[in-house]
Structures are given as C-alpha cells and as structure tokens.
Amino acid sequence: RAATLTELGEALRMLGRFDEAVAACVEAVALEDMSHGTDGWQHAACLLCLGRAEQARSGPLAARTAFERVAAILDRGDVAPNTRAAAHEALARTLREIDPERSRELAQQAASGYRAAGPAYAADLARVQVLALLPPLTPFPR
C-alpha cells in the first residue's frame, strides 16, 4: 500500500495537485513507519516523494526535513548508488541558497553515486555536476 501511495503522490505532483500529492506521501511515510520503524531503507521512495511534493507546493525549505531524513537513512544503509545519489541531489538543491557549501558537498556526493551507478545515469551525472559548480543563489535586492 505504501508503494502505491508513493506512486500516486508522484503522479499527483506531476499533475500539479500538490496538496493531494503531499497527503498521499505523508500517508505512505506513516505506513512505512508502522511497518518498518522510522528509519528503514524502505522509506527512501516515499520520503523522496514527500520532499518533491513539499518543494513543489511550498518551496525548498518545506522539503528540507524529508530530504534530510532520507539522506541520513540512505547514508547508513547498503542501497543502490543511484538511489543515494538522488537523495543527495534533492537535498543539495534544497540547501543551495541557505547552505551553499553543504549543497556543493552533497552535489559532489551525488555525482559520485551517479558515476558508480553506470552509464545509464549519464544525464543525471551531468545535471548534478552543473549543480556542484553553480555559485550560490543570491536573493534579489528589495
């Protein structure tokens, strides 16, 4: 059921139905919490979904908690390098404005993960390498 809710959340996000996407992902996380505890690797997909939905609905700061949690979980476990890289990339994008140094470090970790995942992830690698080189965002003057 959690996997189905995660897929539903991703689909709703892509349709621009952000509130519904967040609700589906929150329910998926709650189910994973009940089934596997609060820090199982099984949370990766639903936490990434939740972070993406929160980011689409409310911006990067709203997504930070979900992305921090999934990165911490995946850093402790033996998971596919592309999955860990996706979490690092998402968190790097979220932190770009508020913690540029950590954002660059995470982008570099994501690049290493995509590189280890093989040629099928070349586009992801290229995208995250650009992120690692970008200067920090500066707010517009008011």
Sequence and secondary structure as in RCSB ss.txt:
>XXXX:A:sequence
RAATLTELGEALRMLGRFDEAVAACVEAVALEDMSHGTDGWQHAACLLCLGRAEQARSGPLAARTAFERVAAILD
RGDVAPNTRAAAHEALARTLREIDPERSRELAQQAASGYRAAGPAYAADLARVQVLALLPPLTPFPR
>XXXX:A:secstr
 HHHHHHHHHHHHHTT HHHHHHHHHHHHHHHHHHH SS GGGHHHHHHHHHHHHHHH HHHHHHHHHHHHHHHH
HS   HHHHHHHHHHHHHHHTTT HHHHHHHHHHHHHHHHHH GGGHHHHHHHHHHHHS        
